[in-house]
């Protein structure tokens, strides 16, 4: 992870789209000492009570200090240290700021990551998380009740305003991202099974994941397929990797071996220790998510040499 400046990974997606879960996997692979996660949803201007009085949601740029957010990202990109605001999602209150110093990799994740002008220039890799909407709503309901002190009725009552502002402010960032991660109910398999899709978009410069796509294209892995040079719904050209719910542990291990080859000098983490999700107090290992986390880390490490 050594380079002239920190690597910068930018994640963007609606509330409960899986940003924190993805961050945890990347940190697990690379180790806490080499990664600086920064939650951009902490850059709230107001407490929850103050937002409600102003008829603002937390997804509205007016409720967020985007100027300070970008200023801090620039400092971290230069390898510096910031005094970051902290928002307590359970109480809805702003707490005392905390010192955050850049390490080898800075992961900035939030709902408005790419909203500010030229924000994409701050990152080496950007990912838009775009789960199927019914899944995201279910994830948010479960999280907000379990972790943030809301009743189910309160979560449902907030949905119309949140969906309005998600359409206005969050979804419009998807065309700006270099990568899109999607999760949807599986086309085949048992109830609750999920398929995962990673779209690696082409751009003026080589995408850090291009070499991995090239390697995948010349191999055969059951339940994993790659489509080259597709045009996605945003009109962007790229490659699409689909990992189906029928992926077996043996195939996942084979793909992981390829991905680990892009992480020279990095201690291998057992596959079952990454790709971790949680429903209530129950932890679950998702092999497809584990591979996505390895894809992203491999692309970042590869990207520092481009």
Beta strands, then each sheet from edge to edge (+ up, - down):
strand 1: 7-13
strand 2: 35-39
strand 3: 81-88
strand 4: 93-101
strand 5: 105-110
strand 6: 125-129
strand 7: 179-185
strand 8: 194-201
strand 9: 224-231
strand 10: 237-243
strand 11: 276-279
strand 12: 282-285
sheet 1: 2+ 5+ 1+ 6+ 7+ 8- 10+ 9-
sheet 2: 3+ 4-
sheet 3: 11+ 12-
end
